[in-house]
């Protein structure tokens, strides 16, 4: 179904087009309607088309190395999805599903070529959209990796390790220090006051035995908690490294796509200027 030219004027990417150019583009793009939870495309499908959301909301997801679904974006009115695969003519690397009843414009490379021929500066709007989507994706992946570090550690945590964390947390608090000082003061004061009837007279041999036993038990428990903290730091470092590697790869891929798009805009701009000169002649 063809598109109403008036609807294109509400899309930021096409807002600079005049009436004639809007009419030409509207005659080429198609309006697609999707029911709630309907799949628009899946990973591996040919990336022949991109979509602009006119109504409703779309969820774009991918699958990470742990085979878990990651939400990359939720484009709404006026926003693109599937654009990079369409430009690169490569299979889709994401899944797209309509969250509710949605209306989208289906755009292919030929539509974009005609658009850039008529309005070369519209390419800057496309670059802006790509940059915004990339930063949003990077932030979502980074946040997810930070959250997964704690989830991964909690899943592998044993009962003994939880007890060790609690003991280390309490032993390193002012509550423990104050309670321990009060206990020692009361213990020694009572034994000094009782004198000959004291069960542990000075030099408090029994108290020293209890303190030695407490230190012998508390020390390895605290070391267990410290080892767990080292494990947490190592897991977080590994996940941060994975995020950095993915980000570097995505930046390189995006830079290549932007360069291709810039080259194509330049070529189309040259063709457009040549055509204008020929018309004037």
C-alpha positions in Angstrom: 0.0 0.0 0.0 1.4 3.4 -1.0 2.0 6.1 1.6 0.3 9.4 2.1 2.8 12.2 1.5 1.5 14.2 4.5 2.6 11.3 6.8 6.2 11.7 5.6 6.3 15.3 6.8 6.0 14.0 10.4 9.1 11.9 10.1 12.2 13.8 11.1 14.4 12.2 8.4 12.0 13.4 5.7 11.1 16.7 7.2 13.4 18.7 4.8 11.8 17.4 1.6 9.6 19.7 -0.4 6.2 18.7 -1.7 7.4 17.3 -5.0 10.1 15.2 -3.4 7.8 14.0 -0.7 5.3 12.9 -3.4 8.0 11.0 -5.3 9.2 9.2 -2.2 5.7 8.5 -0.9 4.9 6.8 -4.3 7.9 4.4 -3.8 7.8 3.4 -0.2 5.2 1.0 1.1 3.1 1.1 4.2 3.2 -2.2 6.2 0.9 -3.0 9.1 2.0 -5.5 11.8 -0.2 -7.0 14.5 0.9 -7.1 18.1 3.8 -9.7 18.7 4.1 -10.2 15.0 7.7 -10.8 13.8 8.9 -8.3 11.2 12.2 -10.1 10.5 14.6 -12.4 12.3 18.4 -12.9 12.4 19.7 -14.2 9.1 16.8 -12.8 6.9 18.0 -10.9 3.9 18.4 -7.3 4.7 16.7 -5.9 1.7 14.4 -3.5 3.5 14.6 -1.0 6.4 11.6 0.4 8.3 10.4 3.7 9.7 7.9 3.5 12.5 4.8 5.6 11.9 2.7 4.2 14.7 3.1 1.7 17.5 6.3 0.4 19.0 8.9 -2.1 17.8 11.4 -4.2 19.8 14.8 -4.9 18.3 16.7 -7.7 20.0 19.8 -9.9 19.4 21.2 -13.0 21.0 24.5 -12.9 22.9 27.2 -15.5 23.4 25.3 -16.9 26.4 22.3 -17.5 24.1 20.3 -14.8 26.0 18.1 -12.3 24.3 19.3 -8.7 24.6 17.0 -5.8 23.9 19.0 -3.3 21.7 16.3 -0.7 20.9 12.6 0.0 21.0 12.0 2.5 18.1 8.8 4.5 18.1 7.3 7.1 15.8 9.8 8.5 13.3 12.7 6.2 14.2 14.5 3.6 12.0 15.4 0.0 12.4 17.0 -2.5 10.1 18.7 0.4 8.4 22.4 -0.8 8.6 21.6 -4.2 7.1 19.7 -2.6 4.2 22.6 -0.3 3.4 25.2 -3.0 3.6 22.9 -5.5 1.8 23.8 -8.1 4.4 21.5 -10.5 6.4 19.9 -9.0 9.5 21.8 -9.4 12.7 18.8 -8.6 14.9 15.2 -9.7 15.5 12.4 -7.2 15.1 9.0 -7.7 16.7 6.0 -5.4 17.0 5.2 -4.8 20.6 1.7 -3.7 19.7 -0.3 -2.9 16.5 2.2 -1.0 14.4 2.4 0.8 11.1 5.8 1.1 9.4 7.2 2.5 6.1 9.2 -0.1 4.2 12.2 1.5 2.5 14.8 -0.1 0.2 18.1 1.1 -1.2 16.6 2.4 -4.3 14.2 4.6 -2.3 17.2 6.0 -0.4 19.2 6.6 -3.6 16.3 8.7 -5.1 15.9 10.5 -1.8 19.6 11.5 -1.7 19.6 12.5 -5.4 16.7 14.9 -4.7 17.9 16.0 -1.2 21.6 15.2 -0.6 21.7 16.9 2.9 19.1 14.3 4.1 22.1 12.0 4.4 23.2 13.9 7.5 19.9 13.1 9.2 20.5 9.4 8.5 24.0 9.6 10.0 22.5 11.2 13.1 20.0 8.4 13.5 22.7 5.8 13.1 24.9 7.5 15.7 22.1 7.8 18.2 21.1 4.1 17.8 24.8 3.0 18.1 25.3 4.9 21.4 22.0 3.6 22.8 23.0 0.0 21.9 26.5 0.4 23.5 25.0 1.7 26.7 22.4 -1.1 26.9 25.1 -3.7 26.4 27.4 -2.1 29.0 24.6 -1.9 31.6 23.6 -5.5 30.9 27.2 -6.8 31.3 27.5 -5.0 34.7 24.3 -6.5 36.0 25.2 -10.0 34.7 28.4 -9.9 36.8 26.5 -9.9 40.0 23.9 -12.4 38.7 26.7 -14.8 37.7 28.4 -14.5 41.1 25.1 -14.9 43.0 24.2 -18.1 41.1 27.5 -19.7 42.1 27.4 -18.5 45.7 27.3 -21.3 48.4 25.8 -21.1 51.9 29.3 -21.1 53.4 30.3 -18.2 51.2 27.3 -16.2 52.3 28.1 -16.9 55.9 31.7 -15.7 55.3 30.5 -12.5 53.8 28.2 -11.8 56.7 31.0 -12.5 59.2 33.5 -10.3 57.4 30.9 -7.5 57.1 30.1 -7.7 60.8 33.7 -8.1 61.9 34.7 -4.9 60.0 32.0 -2.7 61.4 31.8 -0.3 64.3 29.1 -2.3 65.8 31.5 -5.2 66.3 34.2 -3.0 67.6 32.0 -1.3 70.2 30.3 -4.5 71.3 33.7 -6.3 71.6 35.2 -3.4 73.7 32.1 -3.4 76.0 32.3 -7.1 76.4 36.1 -7.0 77.3 35.5 -4.2 79.7 32.7 -5.9 81.5 34.5 -9.2 81.6 37.7 -7.8 83.1 35.9 -5.5 85.5 33.9 -8.3 87.0 36.9 -10.5 87.4 38.9 -7.7 89.0 36.0 -6.8 91.3 35.6 -10.5 92.5 39.3 -10.8 93.2 39.8 -14.2 95.0 36.4 -15.5 93.8 37.0 -14.6 90.2 36.8 -17.5 87.7 39.4 -15.9 85.5 41.7 -13.7 87.6 44.5 -11.5 86.2 46.2 -12.0 83.7 42.9 -13.4 82.3 44.2 -16.7 80.9 40.8 -17.9 80.0 40.0 -14.7 78.2 43.2 -14.9 76.2 42.2 -18.5 75.2 38.8 -17.3 73.9 40.4 -14.4 72.0 43.0 -16.8 70.4 40.2 -19.2 69.4 38.1 -16.3 68.0 41.1 -15.0 66.0 41.9 -18.5 64.7 38.3 -18.9 63.4 37.7 -15.3 62.2 40.9 -15.0 60.2 40.2 -17.8 57.6 36.6 -16.7 57.4 37.7 -13.1 56.5 40.2 -14.5 54.0 37.4 -16.5 52.3 35.4 -13.3 51.9 38.4 -11.5 50.5 39.0 -14.3 48.0 35.3 -14.0 47.0 35.8 -10.2 46.4 38.8 -11.0 44.2 36.6 -13.4 42.2 34.0 -10.7 41.8 36.6 -8.2 40.6 38.0 -10.8 38.1 34.6 -11.6 36.7 33.7 -7.9 36.3 37.1 -7.3 34.6 36.5 -10.1 32.2 33.0 -8.8 31.3 34.3 -5.3 30.9 37.0 -6.7 28.5 34.3 -8.5 26.5 32.3 -5.3 26.3 35.3 -3.3 25.1 36.0 -5.9 22.5 32.4 -5.8 21.2 32.4 -2.0 21.3 35.6 -1.8 19.3 34.2 -4.3 16.7 30.9 -2.3 16.5 32.7 1.0 16.1 34.8 -0.4 13.3 31.7 -1.8 11.6 29.8 1.5 12.0 32.7 3.5 10.7 32.9 1.3 7.6 29.1 1.8 7.0 29.3 5.5 7.6 32.2 5.7 5.1 30.2 3.8 2.5 27.2 6.0 3.1 29.3 9.2 2.9 30.9 7.9 -0.4 27.5 7.2 -1.8 26.1 10.6 -0.8 29.1 12.2 -2.5 28.6 10.2 -5.7 24.9 11.0 -5.8 25.6 14.7 -5.1 28.1 14.7 -8.0 25.4 13.1 -10.2 22.8 15.6 -9.1 25.1 18.6 -9.7 25.9 17.2 -13.2 22.3 16.7 -14.0 21.5 20.3 -12.9 24.2 21.7 -15.1 23.0 19.7 -18.1 19.4 21.0 -17.5 20.7 24.6 -17.4 22.6 24.1 -20.6 
